[in-house]
Amino acid sequence: MFGLFKRKTYPTMTPQIIQPPGLTPSAAEAKSLYCDYMIAIGFYRKDRVESMAGHFARHMREHETALREAISDYKPDVKQAKSELKECQAELKAAATPKEKTWAEQAVHRAEAALAQAEAELEKAAEALEAFKQDKRPFLIGYVNKEVHGDDAEGGRGGN
């Protein structure tokens, strides 16, 4: 009698499931793959999968928007770091005493490190956006697995 309440288990989506191997789906193809997979595993019926695919497409657009916003958020940091580096370099040129020169050199090194870090963060964000634009598989796999298996699914939404 208690077998009636047994929860159905669904397979975990892996990159090997996406055929042909090496396919880098566009947004439309990812949506189609989402529909096909969710119907194939029996998670959604055909009459329900289209509305859920709309949610998937919206989340995919939101993810891309968030990646673009991350780039926009890092650009002012790079600009500010460049400005601070120029100020420190100007202070170094204006340094009159050895003590002032030492202090200014340290400030230049700190400003260079801050600039390098800001540029690295900007580059990392740009690479993440470019990777997402080129290949929707990690997002698709993470989204499906989270939807099917919950928060404990490996990969999570967005595959990050």
C-alpha positions in Angstrom: 0.0 0.0 0.0 2.8 2.4 0.8 4.3 1.7 -2.6 1.7 4.0 -4.1 3.5 7.0 -2.6 6.9 6.0 -4.0 8.5 9.0 -5.6 9.6 8.6 -9.2 13.3 9.1 -9.9 14.5 10.9 -13.0 17.9 10.6 -14.7 20.5 13.3 -14.4 21.2 15.2 -17.6 24.8 14.9 -18.7 26.7 16.4 -21.7 26.6 12.9 -23.3 22.8 13.1 -23.6 23.0 16.0 -26.0 23.3 14.6 -29.4 25.3 14.9 -31.6 28.3 15.0 -29.4 30.0 18.4 -29.4 26.8 20.2 -30.4 26.9 23.8 -29.2 23.2 24.7 -29.2 21.9 28.2 -29.8 19.2 29.5 -27.5 16.4 28.2 -29.7 18.1 24.8 -29.9 18.6 24.7 -26.1 14.9 25.4 -25.7 14.1 22.5 -28.1 16.5 20.2 -26.3 14.9 21.2 -23.0 11.4 20.3 -24.3 12.6 17.0 -25.8 14.4 15.9 -22.7 11.7 16.8 -20.2 9.1 14.9 -22.3 11.5 11.9 -22.9 12.1 11.4 -19.1 8.4 11.9 -18.3 8.9 15.0 -16.2 6.4 17.0 -18.2 3.6 16.1 -20.5 3.5 17.6 -24.0 0.7 20.0 -23.0 2.7 21.4 -20.1 6.3 21.5 -21.5 5.7 24.5 -23.7 4.9 26.8 -20.9 7.8 25.5 -18.9 10.1 26.0 -21.9 9.0 29.6 -21.8 10.3 29.8 -18.2 13.5 28.2 -19.3 14.0 30.7 -22.1 13.3 33.6 -19.7 15.9 32.3 -17.2 18.4 31.9 -20.0 17.9 35.5 -21.1 18.1 36.6 -17.4 21.4 34.7 -17.1 22.8 36.4 -20.1 21.7 39.8 -18.8 23.3 39.1 -15.5 26.6 38.3 -17.2 26.4 41.5 -19.2 25.6 43.5 -16.1 28.7 41.9 -14.4 30.8 43.3 -17.2 29.2 46.7 -16.8 29.8 46.6 -13.0 33.6 45.9 -13.5 34.2 48.6 -16.1 34.0 51.5 -13.6 36.3 49.6 -11.3 38.9 49.4 -14.0 38.5 53.1 -14.9 38.9 54.1 -11.2 42.0 51.8 -10.8 43.6 53.4 -13.8 42.9 56.9 -12.5 44.4 56.0 -9.1 47.5 54.6 -10.8 48.0 57.8 -12.7 47.6 59.8 -9.5 50.2 57.6 -7.8 52.6 57.9 -10.7 52.2 61.7 -10.6 53.0 61.7 -6.9 56.0 59.5 -7.5 57.3 62.1 -10.1 56.7 64.9 -7.7 58.4 63.2 -4.7 61.2 65.3 -3.4 62.7 63.3 -0.6 63.7 59.6 -0.5 61.0 58.9 2.1 58.3 60.4 -0.1 59.7 58.5 -3.1 59.5 55.2 -1.2 56.0 55.9 -0.1 54.9 56.9 -3.6 56.6 53.7 -5.1 54.6 51.6 -2.7 51.4 53.4 -3.6 52.2 52.8 -7.3 52.7 49.1 -6.6 49.4 48.9 -4.7 47.6 50.8 -7.5 49.1 48.5 -10.2 47.9 45.4 -8.2 44.4 46.9 -7.9 44.3 47.6 -11.6 45.5 44.1 -12.4 42.8 42.6 -10.2 40.1 44.8 -11.7 41.2 43.9 -15.2 41.3 40.2 -14.3 37.7 40.4 -12.9 36.5 42.2 -16.0 38.2 39.7 -18.3 36.8 36.8 -16.3 33.3 38.3 -16.7 33.7 38.9 -20.4 35.0 35.3 -20.9 31.9 33.9 -19.0 29.6 35.9 -21.2 31.4 34.8 -24.3 31.4 31.1 -23.2 27.6 31.4 -22.5 27.0 32.9 -25.9 29.0 30.2 -27.6 27.6 27.2 -25.7 24.3 26.9 -23.9 25.0 23.3 -22.8 26.3 24.1 -19.2 23.3 26.3 -18.6 20.8 23.8 -20.0 22.3 20.9 -18.0 22.4 22.9 -14.8 18.9 24.2 -15.3 17.4 20.8 -16.1 19.1 19.1 -13.2 18.1 21.7 -10.7 14.5 21.6 -11.9 14.4 17.8 -11.9 16.4 17.1 -8.8 16.2 20.3 -6.8 18.8 22.5 -5.2 21.1 19.5 -4.4 21.5 18.7 -8.1 25.1 19.0 -9.2 25.8 21.9 -11.5 23.0 24.2 -10.3 21.2 26.7 -12.5 23.5 28.3 -15.0 26.2 25.7 -14.7 28.5 28.0 -12.8 
